[in-house]
Amino acid sequence: MAAAKFDGDAAREALGLPGAADEAELVAKVGAGDGAAFRTLTERHLGSVLAVARRMMADKAEADDLAQECFLRLWRSAATLDIGPSGVRPWLRRVVSNLCLDKVRVQGRVTTVDELPEVPDPATQLRGIEDRETQERVAAALQKLPERQRLALTLFHFEGMSQIEVGQAMGISDEAVESLLGRARRQLKAELKDAWLALRNDGGQL
């Protein structure tokens, strides 16, 4: 087991990614009140946390506030965190996801869904979008989705989480995640129309 963990950390280091041991040490230092360690983790993960919050929330300032609250919770909770092999990023994503969901629940805009999708699409379908006009169209279409659908789609397609990880972050079953993703994709297809085909990695028919 020790050799496997070493290999995993070595691979992450080779890719320029933080190893679990490095992140665990930084989190432990944050728990002891080390401001420099906290700044390191903030600089390392702020972009990812902001991406989730801004795609989830229609108001940019509101999203920024939730991202800030996420890191405040890291500062307060670091002493009790158990950092896994993926570092602190999964915990941060769960926290910001829950903050977003809590916010929209308070605002009374959460939509419950239970319909399963007909045809699944790959998680990579919406990644790597380079055309600015297409980016803006996708962002506008995302904002029209119900909040739970938008969050599931953001975590799955943009953050690269598996359906199981999305379910864990949102506190719902894998089947419920599949349902949310299915409805979200169908609405995006309707909003983006011809542009949706251009986003498909395989160029196939829907």
C-alpha positions in Angstrom: 0.0 0.0 0.0 2.8 2.4 0.9 4.5 1.9 -2.5 1.2 2.6 -4.3 0.7 5.8 -2.5 4.3 6.9 -3.3 3.7 6.1 -6.9 0.5 8.1 -7.0 2.2 11.1 -5.4 5.1 10.8 -7.7 2.8 10.7 -10.7 1.0 13.8 -9.6 4.3 15.6 -9.0 5.4 14.7 -12.5 2.2 16.2 -13.9 2.8 19.4 -11.9 0.0 18.5 -9.5 0.2 18.7 -5.7 0.7 15.4 -3.9 -1.6 14.2 -1.1 1.2 14.4 1.4 2.0 18.0 0.4 -1.7 19.0 0.7 -2.1 17.2 4.0 0.9 19.0 5.4 -0.4 22.4 4.3 -3.8 21.7 5.7 -2.3 20.6 9.0 -0.3 23.9 9.1 -3.5 25.9 8.4 -5.1 24.1 11.3 -2.3 25.3 13.5 -2.9 28.9 12.3 -0.2 29.2 9.5 -1.3 32.0 7.3 1.3 31.3 4.6 0.0 27.7 4.2 -3.5 29.1 3.9 -2.4 31.5 1.2 -0.7 28.7 -0.7 -3.9 26.6 -0.7 -6.0 29.6 -1.6 -3.8 30.4 -4.6 -3.7 26.8 -5.6 -7.5 26.1 -5.5 -9.3 29.5 -5.8 -9.7 29.2 -9.6 -11.5 25.9 -9.3 -13.7 27.0 -6.5 -14.7 30.2 -8.3 -15.4 28.3 -11.5 -18.0 26.1 -9.7 -19.6 29.1 -7.9 -19.8 31.3 -10.9 -21.3 28.7 -13.1 -23.8 27.8 -10.4 -24.9 31.3 -9.3 -26.4 33.8 -11.7 -24.9 36.7 -9.7 -21.1 37.0 -10.0 -20.7 38.9 -6.7 -22.8 36.3 -4.9 -20.6 33.6 -6.4 -17.4 35.4 -5.3 -18.9 35.7 -1.7 -19.6 32.0 -1.6 -16.1 31.1 -2.8 -14.7 33.3 0.0 -16.9 31.6 2.5 -15.6 28.2 1.3 -12.1 29.2 2.1 -13.1 30.7 5.4 -14.5 27.3 6.3 -11.2 25.7 5.3 -9.5 28.0 7.7 -11.9 27.1 10.5 -12.1 23.4 9.8 -8.5 22.6 8.8 -7.5 21.1 12.1 -10.1 18.4 11.8 -9.8 17.6 8.1 -8.7 14.1 6.9 -7.0 14.7 3.5 -7.4 11.8 1.1 -5.3 10.9 -2.0 -6.8 13.7 -4.1 -5.8 16.4 -1.6 -8.1 19.1 -0.4 -9.7 20.0 -3.7 -12.6 17.4 -3.4 -13.4 18.8 0.1 -13.4 22.4 -1.3 -15.7 21.4 -4.2 -18.1 19.7 -1.8 -18.2 22.8 0.4 -18.7 25.3 -2.4 -21.3 23.1 -4.0 -23.2 22.8 -0.7 -23.0 26.6 -0.2 -24.5 27.2 -3.6 -27.3 24.7 -3.0 -28.0 26.2 0.4 -28.1 29.7 -1.1 -30.7 28.7 -3.8 -32.7 26.8 -1.3 -33.0 29.9 0.8 -34.1 31.8 -2.3 -36.7 29.1 -3.0 -35.6 28.2 -6.5 -34.6 24.5 -6.2 -36.3 22.2 -8.7 -36.7 18.5 -7.9 -36.4 16.0 -10.8 -36.8 12.3 -11.0 -36.8 11.5 -14.7 -33.9 9.4 -16.0 -32.1 10.5 -19.2 -32.5 8.5 -22.4 -28.9 8.7 -23.8 -25.8 9.5 -21.7 -23.1 11.8 -23.1 -19.4 11.8 -22.2 -18.1 14.0 -19.4 -15.6 15.6 -21.7 -18.3 17.0 -24.1 -18.2 20.6 -22.8 -14.5 20.8 -22.0 -12.0 22.7 -24.1 -14.4 25.2 -25.5 -12.1 27.9 -27.1 -14.4 30.0 -29.2 -15.5 33.1 -27.1 -18.9 33.4 -28.7 -19.6 29.7 -28.0 -18.4 30.1 -24.5 -20.8 33.0 -23.9 -23.7 31.1 -25.4 -22.9 28.1 -23.2 -22.6 30.3 -20.1 -26.0 32.0 -20.9 -27.6 28.6 -21.5 -26.2 27.3 -18.2 -27.8 30.1 -16.3 -31.2 29.2 -17.7 -31.0 25.7 -16.1 -32.5 24.9 -12.7 -29.9 25.3 -10.0 -29.5 21.6 -9.2 -29.2 20.7 -12.9 -26.6 23.5 -13.4 -24.5 22.4 -10.4 -24.5 18.7 -11.5 -23.5 19.6 -15.0 -20.8 22.0 -13.8 -19.2 19.4 -11.5 -19.5 16.6 -14.0 -18.5 18.3 -17.3 -16.3 21.2 -16.2 -14.8 19.9 -12.9 -14.3 16.4 -14.2 -16.0 14.6 -11.3 -17.6 11.2 -11.8 -21.3 10.8 -11.3 -20.6 9.1 -7.9 -18.5 12.1 -6.8 -21.1 14.5 -8.0 -23.7 12.6 -6.0 -21.5 12.7 -2.9 -20.9 16.4 -3.3 -24.6 17.1 -3.7 -25.8 14.5 -1.2 -27.9 12.6 -3.7 -27.9 9.2 -5.4 -26.0 8.3 -8.6 -29.4 7.8 -10.2 -30.5 11.3 -9.2 -27.3 12.7 -10.7 -28.0 10.9 -13.9 -31.5 12.3 -14.0 -30.2 15.9 -13.4 -27.6 15.5 -16.1 -30.1 14.1 -18.6 -32.5 17.0 -18.2 -29.7 19.6 -18.3 -28.3 18.2 -21.5 -31.6 18.1 -23.2 -32.3 21.8 -22.3 -28.8 22.8 -23.4 -29.4 21.0 -26.7 -32.6 23.0 -27.2 -30.9 26.3 -26.2 -27.7 25.8 -28.3 -29.2 23.9 -31.2 -26.6 23.6 -34.0 -23.8 24.7 -31.6 -24.4 21.6 -29.5 -23.2 19.3 -32.3 -19.9 21.3 -32.5 -19.3 20.6 -28.8 -19.4 16.8 -29.3 -16.0 15.3 -29.2 -16.9 12.4 -31.4 -18.8 14.4 -34.0 -21.6 11.8 -33.9 -25.4 12.3 -34.1 -27.4 12.9 -30.9 
